[in-house]
Amino acid sequence: MLYKDCGGERCNQEHRWVNPKYWLTRENLLKVSNMIIVAKSYVLRMKLLKLFYEDT
């Protein structure tokens, strides 16, 4: 399930699972966008850790 636009950029796999119904209200949109930000920072952290452990 894909969405056309999400915050001005194309949606990717990280938050493709979100139910389209949740995008209807502003409050839910804020919740979902916060979840996306958390998810992206988590993924980035995991990538950085992986790089760090590969170097040592």
N, CA, C and O atoms as a CHARMM CRD file, in Angstrom:
* protein
*
  224
    1    1 MET  N      0.84500  -1.19400   0.00000 PROA 1      0.00000
    2    1 MET  CA     0.00000   0.00000   0.00000 PROA 1      0.00000
    3    1 MET  C      0.88300   1.24900   0.00000 PROA 1      0.00000
    4    1 MET  O      1.66100   1.46400   0.92900 PROA 1      0.00000
    5    2 LEU  N      0.76100   2.05400  -1.02700 PROA 2      0.00000
    6    2 LEU  CA     1.60000   3.24500  -1.14500 PROA 2      0.00000
    7    2 LEU  C      0.77800   4.52500  -1.06500 PROA 2      0.00000
    8    2 LEU  O     -0.40300   4.53200  -1.41200 PROA 2      0.00000
    9    3 TYR  N      1.39400   5.59100  -0.61400 PROA 3      0.00000
   10    3 TYR  CA     0.74300   6.88800  -0.57300 PROA 3      0.00000
   11    3 TYR  C      1.42400   7.81300  -1.57300 PROA 3      0.00000
   12    3 TYR  O      2.62300   7.69300  -1.82600 PROA 3      0.00000
   13    4 LYS  N      0.65900   8.72700  -2.13500 PROA 4      0.00000
   14    4 LYS  CA     1.22200   9.64300  -3.13000 PROA 4      0.00000
   15    4 LYS  C      2.27600  10.54700  -2.50600 PROA 4      0.00000
   16    4 LYS  O      3.42300  10.57000  -2.95300 PROA 4      0.00000
   17    5 ASP  N      1.89200  11.28300  -1.48400 PROA 5      0.00000
   18    5 ASP  CA     2.82600  12.22000  -0.86100 PROA 5      0.00000
   19    5 ASP  C      2.76200  12.12400   0.65700 PROA 5      0.00000
   20    5 ASP  O      1.72400  11.81500   1.24200 PROA 5      0.00000
   21    6 CYS  N      3.89200  12.39700   1.26300 PROA 6      0.00000
   22    6 CYS  CA     3.95100  12.39900   2.72700 PROA 6      0.00000
   23    6 CYS  C      4.93700  13.47300   3.14400 PROA 6      0.00000
   24    6 CYS  O      6.14800  13.27000   3.06800 PROA 6      0.00000
   25    7 GLY  N      4.42900  14.60800   3.58200 PROA 7      0.00000
   26    7 GLY  CA     5.30700  15.69600   4.00800 PROA 7      0.00000
   27    7 GLY  C      6.18500  16.22200   2.88900 PROA 7      0.00000
   28    7 GLY  O      7.31700  16.64000   3.13000 PROA 7      0.00000
   29    8 GLY  N      5.67400  16.20300   1.67500 PROA 8      0.00000
   30    8 GLY  CA     6.41700  16.75900   0.55500 PROA 8      0.00000
   31    8 GLY  C      7.38500  15.79100  -0.10700 PROA 8      0.00000
   32    8 GLY  O      7.95100  16.09800  -1.15600 PROA 8      0.00000
   33    9 GLU  N      7.58000  14.61800   0.50100 PROA 9      0.00000
   34    9 GLU  CA     8.47200  13.64500  -0.12500 PROA 9      0.00000
   35    9 GLU  C      7.75200  12.31200  -0.30500 PROA 9      0.00000
   36    9 GLU  O      6.75600  12.03800   0.36500 PROA 9      0.00000
   37   10 ARG  N      8.25700  11.50300  -1.19800 PROA 10     0.00000
   38   10 ARG  CA     7.62400  10.21900  -1.47600 PROA 10     0.00000
   39   10 ARG  C      7.73900   9.27100  -0.28600 PROA 10     0.00000
   40   10 ARG  O      8.77600   9.20300   0.37400 PROA 10     0.00000
   41   11 CYS  N      6.67400   8.55500  -0.02800 PROA 11     0.00000
   42   11 CYS  CA     6.69300   7.58900   1.06400 PROA 11     0.00000
   43   11 CYS  C      7.63500   6.44400   0.73100 PROA 11     0.00000
   44   11 CYS  O      7.78300   6.06300  -0.43100 PROA 11     0.00000
   45   12 ASN  N      8.26200   5.90600   1.75000 PROA 12     0.00000
   46   12 ASN  CA     9.12800   4.74600   1.54000 PROA 12     0.00000
   47   12 ASN  C      8.64200   3.58000   2.39300 PROA 12     0.00000
   48   12 ASN  O      7.62700   3.68800   3.08000 PROA 12     0.00000
   49   13 GLN  N      9.35500   2.48800   2.34900 PROA 13     0.00000
   50   13 GLN  CA     8.92400   1.27200   3.03300 PROA 13     0.00000
   51   13 GLN  C      8.76900   1.44200   4.53900 PROA 13     0.00000
   52   13 GLN  O      7.95700   0.75100   5.15600 PROA 13     0.00000
   53   14 GLU  N      9.52800   2.34300   5.13600 PROA 14     0.00000
   54   14 GLU  CA     9.52800   2.48800   6.59300 PROA 14     0.00000
   55   14 GLU  C      8.13700   2.72200   7.17600 PROA 14     0.00000
   56   14 GLU  O      7.82400   2.21500   8.25300 PROA 14     0.00000
   57   15 HSD  N      7.30300   3.48300   6.47500 PROA 15     0.00000
   58   15 HSD  CA     5.98000   3.75500   7.02100 PROA 15     0.00000
   59   15 HSD  C      4.87400   3.45900   6.02400 PROA 15     0.00000
   60   15 HSD  O      3.82200   4.09800   6.03400 PROA 15     0.00000
   61   16 ARG  N      5.12500   2.47600   5.15800 PROA 16     0.00000
   62   16 ARG  CA     4.13900   2.11100   4.15700 PROA 16     0.00000
   63   16 ARG  C      2.97000   1.35300   4.78200 PROA 16     0.00000
   64   16 ARG  O      1.88300   1.28900   4.20700 PROA 16     0.00000
   65   17 TRP  N      3.20400   0.77900   5.96600 PROA 17     0.00000
   66   17 TRP  CA     2.19500  -0.05300   6.62800 PROA 17     0.00000
   67   17 TRP  C      1.08200   0.75700   7.27700 PROA 17     0.00000
   68   17 TRP  O      0.06400   0.19000   7.67400 PROA 17     0.00000
   69   18 VAL  N      1.25100   2.07000   7.39300 PROA 18     0.00000
   70   18 VAL  CA     0.26300   2.90200   8.08700 PROA 18     0.00000
   71   18 VAL  C     -1.07600   2.88700   7.34700 PROA 18     0.00000
   72   18 VAL  O     -1.13100   3.06800   6.13000 PROA 18     0.00000
   73   19 ASN  N     -2.13900   2.67100   8.09500 PROA 19     0.00000
   74   19 ASN  CA    -3.48800   2.62600   7.52700 PROA 19     0.00000
   75   19 ASN  C     -3.88300   3.99900   6.97900 PROA 19     0.00000
   76   19 ASN  O     -3.74300   4.99700   7.68700 PROA 19     0.00000
   77   20 PRO  N     -4.36900   4.07500   5.74300 PROA 20     0.00000
   78   20 PRO  CA    -4.73500   5.36800   5.13500 PROA 20     0.00000
   79   20 PRO  C     -5.76300   6.15700   5.93800 PROA 20     0.00000
   80   20 PRO  O     -5.78400   7.38600   5.86800 PROA 20     0.00000
   81   21 LYS  N     -6.61400   5.47300   6.69900 PROA 21     0.00000
   82   21 LYS  CA    -7.63400   6.15400   7.50700 PROA 21     0.00000
   83   21 LYS  C     -6.99800   7.09500   8.52400 PROA 21     0.00000
   84   21 LYS  O     -7.58500   8.11900   8.87300 PROA 21     0.00000
   85   22 TYR  N     -5.80800   6.75800   8.99800 PROA 22     0.00000
   86   22 TYR  CA    -5.15000   7.56800  10.01400 PROA 22     0.00000
   87   22 TYR  C     -4.66100   8.90700   9.47500 PROA 22     0.00000
   88   22 TYR  O     -4.32900   9.80700  10.24500 PROA 22     0.00000
   89   23 TRP  N     -4.61700   9.03600   8.15300 PROA 23     0.00000
   90   23 TRP  CA    -4.10200  10.26900   7.56900 PROA 23     0.00000
   91   23 TRP  C     -5.17100  11.35300   7.45900 PROA 23     0.00000
   92   23 TRP  O     -4.87700  12.47400   7.04200 PROA 23     0.00000
   93   24 LEU  N     -6.40900  11.02700   7.83000 PROA 24     0.00000
   94   24 LEU  CA    -7.51000  11.95900   7.60700 PROA 24     0.00000
   95   24 LEU  C     -7.52400  13.13200   8.58700 PROA 24     0.00000
   96   24 LEU  O     -7.88000  14.24600   8.20500 PROA 24     0.00000
   97   25 THR  N     -7.14200  12.89800   9.84000 PROA 25     0.00000
   98   25 THR  CA    -7.19400  13.99200  10.81300 PROA 25     0.00000
   99   25 THR  C     -5.80600  14.56400  11.07500 PROA 25     0.00000
  100   25 THR  O     -4.80100  13.86000  10.97900 PROA 25     0.00000
  101   26 ARG  N     -5.76900  15.82400  11.40000 PROA 26     0.00000
  102   26 ARG  CA    -4.49500  16.51000  11.65100 PROA 26     0.00000
  103   26 ARG  C     -3.77800  15.91300  12.85800 PROA 26     0.00000
  104   26 ARG  O     -2.55800  15.75100  12.84700 PROA 26     0.00000
  105   27 GLU  N     -4.54200  15.58800  13.89500 PROA 27     0.00000
  106   27 GLU  CA    -3.95200  15.02400  15.11000 PROA 27     0.00000
  107   27 GLU  C     -3.24400  13.70900  14.80700 PROA 27     0.00000
  108   27 GLU  O     -2.11000  13.48500  15.23000 PROA 27     0.00000
  109   28 ASN  N     -3.93900  12.84200  14.06500 PROA 28     0.00000
  110   28 ASN  CA    -3.34000  11.56500  13.70200 PROA 28     0.00000
  111   28 ASN  C     -2.15500  11.75200  12.76900 PROA 28     0.00000
  112   28 ASN  O     -1.17600  11.00900  12.83800 PROA 28     0.00000
  113   29 LEU  N     -2.24700  12.74100  11.90200 PROA 29     0.00000
  114   29 LEU  CA    -1.13800  13.03300  10.99600 PROA 29     0.00000
  115   29 LEU  C      0.11400  13.40400  11.79200 PROA 29     0.00000
  116   29 LEU  O      1.21900  12.98300  11.45200 PROA 29     0.00000
  117   30 LEU  N     -0.06500  14.19200  12.84800 PROA 30     0.00000
  118   30 LEU  CA     1.05800  14.56300  13.70700 PROA 30     0.00000
  119   30 LEU  C      1.63500  13.34000  14.41000 PROA 30     0.00000
  120   30 LEU  O      2.85300  13.17900  14.49200 PROA 30     0.00000
  121   31 LYS  N      0.74600  12.47300  14.92100 PROA 31     0.00000
  122   31 LYS  CA     1.20700  11.25700  15.59500 PROA 31     0.00000
  123   31 LYS  C      2.02500  10.39400  14.65200 PROA 31     0.00000
  124   31 LYS  O      3.10300   9.91100  14.99900 PROA 31     0.00000
  125   32 VAL  N      1.48900  10.20900  13.44800 PROA 32     0.00000
  126   32 VAL  CA     2.16300   9.35900  12.47100 PROA 32     0.00000
  127   32 VAL  C      3.49900   9.96600  12.05700 PROA 32     0.00000
  128   32 VAL  O      4.49000   9.24800  11.91900 PROA 32     0.00000
  129   33 SER  N      3.53400  11.28700  11.85800 PROA 33     0.00000
  130   33 SER  CA     4.78500  11.92900  11.45600 PROA 33     0.00000
  131   33 SER  C      5.83200  11.80900  12.56500 PROA 33     0.00000
  132   33 SER  O      7.01800  11.65100  12.27900 PROA 33     0.00000
  133   34 ASN  N      5.40200  11.88300  13.82400 PROA 34     0.00000
  134   34 ASN  CA     6.32700  11.67100  14.94000 PROA 34     0.00000
  135   34 ASN  C      6.86400  10.24800  14.93100 PROA 34     0.00000
  136   34 ASN  O      8.05200  10.02500  15.16600 PROA 34     0.00000
  137   35 MET  N      5.98100   9.27500  14.65800 PROA 35     0.00000
  138   35 MET  CA     6.39800   7.87900  14.56900 PROA 35     0.00000
  139   35 MET  C      7.42400   7.69500  13.46100 PROA 35     0.00000
  140   35 MET  O      8.39700   6.95700  13.62100 PROA 35     0.00000
  141   36 ILE  N      7.20200   8.36900  12.33800 PROA 36     0.00000
  142   36 ILE  CA     8.11800   8.27400  11.19400 PROA 36     0.00000
  143   36 ILE  C      9.48600   8.84100  11.57000 PROA 36     0.00000
  144   36 ILE  O     10.51800   8.24600  11.26300 PROA 36     0.00000
  145   37 ILE  N      9.48400   9.99900  12.24000 PROA 37     0.00000
  146   37 ILE  CA    10.73800  10.63500  12.65800 PROA 37     0.00000
  147   37 ILE  C     11.50000   9.70500  13.60100 PROA 37     0.00000
  148   37 ILE  O     12.71000   9.52900  13.45500 PROA 37     0.00000
  149   38 VAL  N     10.79900   9.11300  14.56400 PROA 38     0.00000
  150   38 VAL  CA    11.41900   8.18100  15.50800 PROA 38     0.00000
  151   38 VAL  C     11.97600   6.97500  14.76400 PROA 38     0.00000
  152   38 VAL  O     13.10400   6.55000  15.01300 PROA 38     0.00000
  153   39 ALA  N     11.17900   6.42500  13.84800 PROA 39     0.00000
  154   39 ALA  CA    11.60700   5.24900  13.09000 PROA 39     0.00000
  155   39 ALA  C     12.85000   5.55800  12.26300 PROA 39     0.00000
  156   39 ALA  O     13.78900   4.76200  12.22000 PROA 39     0.00000
  157   40 LYS  N     12.85200   6.71600  11.60800 PROA 40     0.00000
  158   40 LYS  CA    13.99500   7.07300  10.76600 PROA 40     0.00000
  159   40 LYS  C     15.24800   7.27600  11.60300 PROA 40     0.00000
  160   40 LYS  O     16.32400   6.82800  11.20700 PROA 40     0.00000
  161   41 SER  N     15.13700   7.94400  12.75400 PROA 41     0.00000
  162   41 SER  CA    16.30200   8.16100  13.60400 PROA 41     0.00000
  163   41 SER  C     16.81200   6.82800  14.15200 PROA 41     0.00000
  164   41 SER  O     18.01800   6.64400  14.31400 PROA 41     0.00000
  165   42 TYR  N     15.89200   5.89400  14.43900 PROA 42     0.00000
  166   42 TYR  CA    16.27200   4.57200  14.92400 PROA 42     0.00000
  167   42 TYR  C     17.05100   3.81900  13.85300 PROA 42     0.00000
  168   42 TYR  O     18.09000   3.22100  14.13300 PROA 42     0.00000
  169   43 VAL  N     16.53700   3.85300  12.62200 PROA 43     0.00000
  170   43 VAL  CA    17.20900   3.18100  11.50700 PROA 43     0.00000
  171   43 VAL  C     18.59000   3.78200  11.27900 PROA 43     0.00000
  172   43 VAL  O     19.56000   3.05900  11.05400 PROA 43     0.00000
  173   44 LEU  N     18.67200   5.11100  11.34000 PROA 44     0.00000
  174   44 LEU  CA    19.94900   5.79800  11.15200 PROA 44     0.00000
  175   44 LEU  C     20.94500   5.39100  12.23900 PROA 44     0.00000
  176   44 LEU  O     22.11700   5.14600  11.95400 PROA 44     0.00000
  177   45 ARG  N     20.47200   5.32100  13.48400 PROA 45     0.00000
  178   45 ARG  CA    21.32000   4.92900  14.60300 PROA 45     0.00000
  179   45 ARG  C     21.84900   3.50800  14.40000 PROA 45     0.00000
  180   45 ARG  O     23.02300   3.23200  14.64500 PROA 45     0.00000
  181   46 MET  N     20.96300   2.60800  13.94700 PROA 46     0.00000
  182   46 MET  CA    21.37200   1.22900  13.70400 PROA 46     0.00000
  183   46 MET  C     22.44200   1.16900  12.61000 PROA 46     0.00000
  184   46 MET  O     23.39400   0.39400  12.70800 PROA 46     0.00000
  185   47 LYS  N     22.28100   1.98500  11.57300 PROA 47     0.00000
  186   47 LYS  CA    23.27200   2.02400  10.49300 PROA 47     0.00000
  187   47 LYS  C     24.61500   2.52300  11.01200 PROA 47     0.00000
  188   47 LYS  O     25.66100   1.97600  10.66300 PROA 47     0.00000
  189   48 LEU  N     24.58700   3.56400  11.84500 PROA 48     0.00000
  190   48 LEU  CA    25.82100   4.11100  12.40700 PROA 48     0.00000
  191   48 LEU  C     26.51000   3.09400  13.31100 PROA 48     0.00000
  192   48 LEU  O     27.73100   2.94200  13.26100 PROA 48     0.00000
  193   49 LEU  N     25.72800   2.39700  14.13800 PROA 49     0.00000
  194   49 LEU  CA    26.28900   1.36500  15.00400 PROA 49     0.00000
  195   49 LEU  C     26.93000   0.25700  14.17800 PROA 49     0.00000
  196   49 LEU  O     28.01700  -0.22400  14.49800 PROA 49     0.00000
  197   50 LYS  N     26.24400  -0.13800  13.11600 PROA 50     0.00000
  198   50 LYS  CA    26.75200  -1.18300  12.23700 PROA 50     0.00000
  199   50 LYS  C     28.09700  -0.76200  11.64100 PROA 50     0.00000
  200   50 LYS  O     29.04400  -1.54800  11.61100 PROA 50     0.00000
  201   51 LEU  N     28.17000   0.48000  11.16700 PROA 51     0.00000
  202   51 LEU  CA    29.41800   1.00000  10.60800 PROA 51     0.00000
  203   51 LEU  C     30.52500   0.99800  11.66100 PROA 51     0.00000
  204   51 LEU  O     31.66300   0.62000  11.38500 PROA 51     0.00000
  205   52 PHE  N     30.16900   1.42600  12.86800 PROA 52     0.00000
  206   52 PHE  CA    31.14300   1.48600  13.95500 PROA 52     0.00000
  207   52 PHE  C     31.70600   0.10100  14.27000 PROA 52     0.00000
  208   52 PHE  O     32.91500  -0.06400  14.42700 PROA 52     0.00000
  209   53 TYR  N     30.81700  -0.89300  14.36200 PROA 53     0.00000
  210   53 TYR  CA    31.25900  -2.24600  14.69400 PROA 53     0.00000
  211   53 TYR  C     32.02800  -2.89800  13.55600 PROA 53     0.00000
  212   53 TYR  O     32.87500  -3.75900  13.79400 PROA 53     0.00000
  213   54 GLU  N     31.74100  -2.49500  12.31500 PROA 54     0.00000
  214   54 GLU  CA    32.48700  -3.03800  11.17900 PROA 54     0.00000
  215   54 GLU  C     33.91300  -2.50100  11.16500 PROA 54     0.00000
  216   54 GLU  O     34.83500  -3.19100  10.72900 PROA 54     0.00000
  217   55 ASP  N     34.09700  -1.27000  11.64000 PROA 55     0.00000
  218   55 ASP  CA    35.43000  -0.65700  11.63600 PROA 55     0.00000
  219   55 ASP  C     36.34000  -1.24100  12.70800 PROA 55     0.00000
  220   55 ASP  O     37.55100  -1.32200  12.50300 PROA 55     0.00000
  221   56 THR  N     35.79300  -1.64500  13.83100 PROA 56     0.00000
  222   56 THR  CA    36.62300  -2.12900  14.94000 PROA 56     0.00000
  223   56 THR  C     37.00900  -3.57300  14.76300 PROA 56     0.00000
  224   56 THR  O     37.70700  -4.13400  15.60800 PROA 56     0.00000
